[in-house]
């Protein structure tokens, strides 16, 4: 029987893999590439725009190798943020979506 679920990236490679994802060595691919403009997700972190310099595993080097962030802590900057040259608050993002 064929499944429409994504193939576990370490099927036939990981000893902990049975029929479902093992949670041991899940391999996640980054959505980031060098040159991407990103912001921190958490509003307690700096709100300026940053540029991805290099992707390394679960992290990225930012702004010409001056800082490092884990990929789950950042997201791509949206068009409104690119225009504002900073991360927008949730309220500002909600207002930006109103036509």
Helices and strands as residue ranges (DSSP letters): E 37-40, E 50-56, E 59-62, E 67-70, G 71-73, E 74-76, H 79-84, H 90-96
